[in-house]
Amino acid sequence: MTVSIWRRSMSLGVQSCDVAVIGAGICGLSAAAELTRRGLRTIVIERQSVGAGASGRNAGFLMRGAADNYWAACEQYGRELARKVWRISEENLSMLRGAGLERLASYRATPSCLVALSAGEREQLERSEAMLRQDGFDVGVIGVGRGRTPQDSLWNGRVAKERSAIGLVNPNDACCNPVELVELLRAGCGCPILEGQEVFEINDAGSALSVRISDGVVNAGRVFIATNAYAGTLVPELAGIVAPRRGQMLAIRAEGRSLAMNYYANHGSEYFREGYEGTLVFGGCRAGFAAEEVGYEDRPTAGVQGAIERFACEVLGTSRADVVARWTGAMGFSPDGLPLVGRLAGAGWGDRVWFCGGFTGHGMSLAHRTAAMAVDEMLGGVATPFPLARVIGP
């Protein structure tokens, strides 16, 4: 974003730190906590408020894995890398539990289920089950012809009549209100957070980097950028790498309806779970509108919202959905669906500016652990399996 001269001031003065973290979502707050734990003076800079982006607008799934099923991930990334991603997502949830996740009022230890509504996806999930077991992961399969299914509105609705319907279950997953999670991470980051501060310049100031914000300057030895979908607005070289894509969701009033699990359907294109106070939450349906669902505009659209409503009615076996809330959020998509971690080669930056983002709709499942790994690499430790150089060059 740009900042007019009328908005610029020095009311915050000049502040100094070892690392300036830009972005106060799950990734940025997690990185700040890791930096603080290592004894580094850290300042977090946020253009709006903590969790204002996708971190506070998502479905709240804390699930194992990435965008698609395990077999598909192994086909795309190779089995070794896919196995690492699945392990990192398990570590992500374990670390969040260690940080106090289970104390949140909204926390639910609810299994996740990838449900196949077609013969083709059923075959992939059956292959995934075998491969996951071979690689030492805890997994289950439920559905038509596969034994008992949960007594919930998916398996009792019209979808249950599909002979091919099965579900691949991650039994140790969870969910929560993502806003509560962000607040937990804020409380644990242990450093100042400057909200309402746009970053519009990062300059080489010799021994430090000068980060110009709306109301002052932050001088930092290093900068850690965690703006995800908004990365290209700050760093032009990321504009063609991290694509801002809009996700849309809605909540419906559904007394008497229940969901025993958190569901992904149609290769992750649609997702749904129980909300709170008698609601069910549905999202996705962007595949048919991909060209339109690009950018940052916070506006639900009739086409996508209508598609989500129709899908919800199909799941529930009903003719209409009583919608009580609609919302959107901008996600940062990487070219291959995996996170991006690495240094940025801006003028005079050397190896002092790093980026971590591109979570492709799975920041809840990957960002906390990945941010800690990115901090370790930035400080000279072990490299993450998600090098930015694979898509942007060394």
ZIURLIN-V369721 format. One record per backbone hydrogen bond with DSSP energy under -0.5 kcal/mol. CO is the residue of the C=O (numbers start at 0). NH is the residue of the N-H. Records with the same first field share a line. If there is no record, write none. Layout:
BEGIN
CO: NH + NH
END
This chain:
BEGIN
3: 6 + 7
9: 12
12: 14 + 216
14: 218
16: 220
17: 221
18: 20 + 42
19: 21 + 223
20: 22 + 44
21: 225
23: 50
24: 28
25: 29
26: 30
27: 31
28: 32
29: 33
30: 34
31: 35
32: 36
33: 37
34: 39
35: 38
40: 17 + 18
41: 191
42: 20
43: 193
44: 22
45: 196
47: 195
48: 51
52: 55
53: 56 + 57
59: 175
60: 62
61: 173
67: 65
68: 72
69: 73
70: 74
71: 75
72: 76
73: 77
77: 81
78: 82
79: 83
80: 84
81: 85
82: 86
83: 87
84: 88
85: 89
86: 90
87: 91
88: 92
89: 93
90: 94
91: 95
92: 96
93: 97
94: 98
95: 100
96: 99
99: 102
100: 103
103: 106
107: 109 + 174
110: 261
111: 169
112: 114 + 263
113: 167
114: 116 + 265
115: 165
117: 121
118: 122
119: 123
120: 124
121: 125
122: 126
123: 127
124: 128
125: 129
126: 130
127: 131
128: 132
129: 133
130: 134
131: 136
132: 135
139: 168
141: 166
142: 145
149: 151
151: 155
152: 156
153: 156 + 159
156: 159
157: 160
158: 161
161: 164
164: 143
165: 115
166: 141 + 168
167: 113
168: 139 + 170
169: 111 + 172
173: 61
174: 107
175: 177
176: 179 + 180
177: 181
178: 182
179: 183
180: 184
181: 185
182: 186
183: 187
184: 188
185: 188
191: 43
192: 194
193: 45
195: 197
197: 199 + 213
200: 211
202: 204 + 209
204: 206
207: 204
208: 210 + 219
209: 202 + 211
210: 212 + 217
211: 199 + 200
212: 215
213: 8
214: 11
215: 212
216: 14 + 218
217: 210 + 219
218: 16
219: 208
221: 19
222: 224 + 353
223: 21 + 225
224: 355
226: 229
227: 230
229: 232 + 233
230: 233 + 234
233: 235
234: 237
235: 238
237: 240 + 241
240: 242
242: 244 + 332
243: 294
244: 330
246: 328
247: 283
248: 326
249: 281
250: 323 + 324
251: 279
253: 256
257: 152
260: 262
261: 112
262: 271
263: 114
264: 268 + 269
265: 268
268: 284
269: 264
270: 282
271: 262
272: 280
277: 253
278: 274
279: 251
280: 272
281: 249
282: 270
285: 288
286: 289
288: 291 + 292
291: 293
292: 245
296: 298
300: 304
301: 305
302: 306
303: 307
304: 308
305: 309
306: 310
307: 311
308: 312
309: 313
310: 314
311: 315
312: 316 + 317
313: 157 + 158
320: 322
321: 252
324: 250
326: 248
328: 246 + 330
329: 53
330: 244 + 332
331: 359
332: 242
333: 336
339: 356
340: 387
341: 354
343: 345
345: 348 + 349
348: 351
351: 222
352: 343
353: 224
354: 341
356: 339
358: 361
361: 365
362: 366 + 367
365: 369
366: 370
367: 371
368: 372
369: 373
370: 374
371: 375
372: 376
373: 377
374: 378
375: 380
376: 379
385: 340
386: 389
387: 390 + 391
388: 392
END
